[in-house]
Amino acid sequence: MARPYFDTANEVLDIPLSRLCFEGSAEELRDTSVTQPAVYVVSLVAAAVLREKGVRPSVVAGHSLGEYTALVCAGALDWVDGLKLVRRRGLLMAEVNRRTPGRMAAVVGLPAGRIRGLCEEVSDARQRVVEVANYNSAQQTVVSGDADGVAEVSRRALEEGASHAKELSVGAPFHCSLMADVAAEFGEHLAATAFSTPHVPVVANVTASYVHSGQEARALLAEQLAAPVRWHETLTMFGHEEVSAFVEAGPGRVLSNLSRSVHPAIPAMPAGTGRQIDRAVEKLGGILV
């Protein structure tokens, strides 16, 4: 199942993506121009295996980069077109980071509103760029910006009672105004890409609401570069719509853990390895019958 995806990706991107995924060093994989297509392809493979095993989502959403996978799964974007966009997105973000090195940090234990206030205070007082990048849950907020600004917000959050303020190992300061300069250039690539109306409901990061057309999907992806991911709102909406389970198609279990923190009564399953996928399919069989 995985080989056709990786063979095509190696050819389209003209980089040895399969080797980097399976044998690459941490330093190689940390480069966002590599990380993004790698995570995208691995997530698509996981989704394809789930689909082959009979798992059909009733609604999809993806966190940041994952929104491209979600749009592919919803039938709004061809996966090879998405691969090209993801690679370009990663290259542009990496270039921003080379010009203006930035950081991201996850802050746990303070309300999002207070984190947003700290970002505004530090930005105003110290002429730094630091903004909320991800509203992940009621107790976890990710900030993004230049290195000094992120460090200062992290320090002040801990002084005010946050339990953790951990720098993230990422290749660029995603989802903040430092990315605004590349939004127009990336918009040109989006404009040249075909998008269709989703045939499965898909929720956008920027609005935490449904995407109704291919044109809207394209516009929201352009805006997403420099806008915060409203994941907590997305999960809250899913709870109101009484989803029966969350399945995280792709590497890691961050989103599964966030789902549990927001909706502890709804099963949440990582599905990024063969064993995890088999376990998820088995659990879903018991939930959906």
N, C-alpha and C positions, 0 to 999 in steps of 0.2 A: 504493500500500500504506500509506503513512504518513498520508495525509489523513484517512481515517475515524477513526484513533486520535486525531489532534490535534483534529479537529472535535468529537469526543465529549468529549475532555478539556477543551477551551475551555468547553463548555457545562456540564459537570458541576462543574468547579472555579470557574466564573465568573471566570476570569482569562485573559488572552490568552496561553496557554501557547505556542502555535505562534509568535507574534511574539517572545516572550521567548527561545525556543530558537534561532530563526534570526536575530534582529536585536537581542536584548537585550545590554545592557552587562555587563561583568564584575561590576560592583557589583550589578546586578539579579539576576544568576544566582548570586551568592554567597549570597544569602539562602536558608537551608536550606529554608524553606517553598516556595520556587520550585525550588531545585536538585533536591530529592527527586522531585517528580512529573515534572520534565523528564527526569532520568536514567531513571526508571522507564518513561516512554512511549517514549523513544528505544530503550531496551533491548528492549521488547516489539516494536517495529517491526522491529528487527534479527532477533529470534527468529522473527517471522512470515515475513520474507523468506527466512530460512534454511529454514524449514519448507516454504515454497512451492517451494523449489529441491530438496526431497527430503532435507534433513538432519533426521534424527530422533535426538535424544539417547537414550542408554541409561541415563543418570543425570544429574541436574542439581543444582547448588548455586549459591548466590549470596552474595557478600560483603556483609554488612550490609544495606543497602537492596536489594541484588540478590537477597536471599532471597525478596522478594515476587515478583519476576519469575520466579524458579525455581519458586515454588509455582503461579503461573499456568501456566507451561509444563508442570508436572506434573499439571495438572487439579484441583488442590486448592483453587483460589481463582479466582473470576470476576475478569476484569481490571478492570472498572469498580469493583467492590468494593475491589479492591486499590488502585486509584487514590485512592479516598476515604480509605483507611487511610493511604496514603503522604502525602497532603496533611495529614491530621491529625497524623501523626507529625512531619512537618516543622514545623508550627506549634507543637506542644508543645515540641520541641527548641529552636526559636528563642526561645520564651518563657523557657526555662531559661537560655539564654545571655544574655538581656537582664537577668535578675535576678542571675545569677552568671557574669560573663564567663569563658569558659574557652578552652583551647587544646588542640591535639593536635600531636604531633611524631613523626616516624619516626626511629628510631635504628637505625643499620646498623653491624654489626661486633662486637657483643657478644652472648653467648648470652642467650636470653630469660630464663633463670633469674636472671641477674645484673641484667637490667633490672628484673625484678619485685622483686628485693632492693633496688635503688636507690629504687624507688617506695615501698617500705615504710619505708625509712630516712628519706626526705625527709618522708613523711606523718607519721611519728612525731615526728621532731625539730622540724619546723616547723609542725605542725598545719595542713598543707595537704592538699588532695585531689589525688592523682596516682596513676594506676593503669594497668596494661596494658590497652589497648583492643583491639589486634589482634595475635595471634600469626601473623604473615604467612609467615615462613620461618625457617630456622635462624639466619639472620643479620639479619633485619629484624623489629623489634618496634615497634609504635606505642603511645605513651603518651598519656593523656588526663586532664584535670583542670583545676584553676584555673591561671591564667597563671603565677604565681610557681612553683608546684610543677612544672609541665612544664618551665619554663626551668631550674630547679635540677637536675632529673634529666638534662636534655640536657647541661648544663655538666659534671656529674660523669661522665656516660657518656663524653664526649670526653676527659676527664682520664684515664679508665681504658682508653682505647685504641679507642673507637668511631671508625669512619672518617667517619661523618656523623651529624648530629642536626639534622634539618630540620623547621621548623615547617610544618604543613600548612595550606593555604588552605581551611578548612572553616568552616561557620557555627555550630558548637556543639561542646562537648566530648562526643562520642559515646561510648557503651559504657563509661561509668564511673558511679560512685554518684551523681554530680550529677544523673543522669537518673532516679534512683529515685523522686523526688517525682511525676513525671508517669506512672510505670508504671501506677498504679492507674487514673488517668483514661483512659489509652490502653487499658487492659484492658477498660473498659466499651465502647469502640468495637469492639474485637475480639470481645467477647461477642455483640454485635449483628450480627456478620458471619458468613455461612455459609461453612463450610470442609468440604471433602470428603476422603475418603481418596485420596492421590495414586495416579494410574495409571502414573506414571513414578517410579522411586526418586528421592527428594530428600533431601539431607543438610542438617541444621540447623547454624547457626553455633554455638549454645550448647553442643551436645553433640558435634559432629563425628561424628554417627551418623545413621542413617536415621530419617525421620519415618514413623510407622506409621498415623496416623489424622489426620483433620481436627482433632479435639479436641487432639491433641498438637501439631500445627502452630500452632494458635492460642496455646496456652500458651507455647510456645517463642518466639513472636514477642513476647509480652509480656515475657518474661524477657530477650530480646535487647537491649532498650533500655539496660540498665545492666550487661550482661555482656560479657566479651571475645569477639571473633570468633576461633574456633579454626581458622583457615584452613590453617595448616601441617599440622595433624592431618588435615584434610579431604583435602588433596592427597596426603599420605602414604597414606591409606586407598585413594584412587583408584589409586595405583601398585600396591598389593597386589592390587587387583582387576583389574589389567591393562587399564585403559582404553587405547584405541588412539590417542586424540587429545583435546586440550582446545580448545574453541572458546569464545571470549569474546564473547558477544552483547551489545553495548552500546558506549558511547563509551570511548575510551582503550585502553590496552594494559597497564595495571598488572597485571591478573590473568594475562595471558599471560606476562609477564616473570616473575612469581612461579612460575608453573607450570614454566617452563624452569629456574628456579633449583633447584627441588626434584626435577624429573624431566627432566634435559636430553635424554634419549633419546626422550621422547614429544613428538611435534609439538604445538605450542601456537600458536593462530592468533587474532589479534584479528579481530572481525567487526562493526565499528561503522559502516562506510561501505560504499557500493555496491562500490567497488573491492576492499576487504578481504573482503567477503562472497563476491564472485566468485572471489577467489584462494583463500579457504578451501574453497569448494565444489570447486574444481579439485583442490586438495591432498587433500581427503577422498576424492575419487573414486579417487585412486591408492592411498590407504591402505586403504580399505574393500573394494575389489574382491577 
